[in-house]
Amino acid sequence: MATVDSPPKTLVTGEAAPRPDGKNLWIKIDVGTATFHCGPVERVGTGKNRHVTFHPDTPCKLYFSNFEVFQTNEKQLVKGDNDLPVLDKTNGVETRCSLDGAGTEKMGPPVIVVP
């Protein structure tokens, strides 16, 4: 598993994350630089079976500031596509992301918002 050498926070490219299926987010992650290829705020699509696909270039652990969005505070990711379902009953909440787990005050962007 790759580790990030204590970056102060994650970085974002500023370009909107693609939605290959027209509604769910697909976010590429460059683990070595803690760079997320997405905008600073990304909104999950509406409806049932929502998810975010995180696509790291190497295995890593992703940390979240809000348990409610993905029903976890951390997730071990494999290289490639990792679909994380969003709880269908979740609306009006957000979570920040981090690869280093340094604490919520150093997390995000990106911020994943559920409508």
C-alpha positions, 0 to 999 in steps of 0.5 A, spaced: 500 500 500 502 506 498 502 512 503 502 519 502 508 523 505 504 527 510 501 532 505 498 538 509 491 536 505 489 533 499 489 537 492 484 538 487 485 539 479 478 544 479 475 540 473 469 537 474 469 529 476 466 525 470 459 522 470 460 516 465 453 513 467 450 520 467 449 521 474 454 517 479 461 521 480 468 517 478 474 521 481 481 519 479 486 519 485 494 520 484 496 517 491 503 520 491 501 527 490 494 526 494 491 529 488 483 528 486 481 529 479 475 533 481 472 540 483 473 542 490 465 540 491 462 535 487 455 533 488 452 526 488 446 524 483 439 523 485 435 517 486 436 510 488 443 506 488 447 512 488 455 511 488 462 514 487 467 511 484 474 512 486 480 510 482 486 511 485 493 509 481 495 505 487 492 501 493 491 506 498 486 508 504 481 514 504 478 517 510 472 521 510 470 526 515 462 524 515 460 517 517 453 518 514 455 519 507 458 512 505 457 509 512 464 509 514 470 513 516 475 510 512 476 505 506 481 501 503 481 502 496 485 497 491 488 500 484 482 502 479 475 502 480 472 502 487 465 503 488 462 506 494 455 506 495 451 512 498 446 511 503 439 512 499 436 516 505 442 520 506 440 528 503 443 534 505 450 532 508 457 532 506 463 529 507 471 531 506 476 526 503 483 525 505 488 520 504 493 521 510 487 521 515 490 527 519 484 529 522 478 533 519 481 540 520 486 538 514 481 534 510 478 536 503 477 539 498 474 535 495 467 535 498 462 530 496 455 533 497 449 528 497 443 533 495 
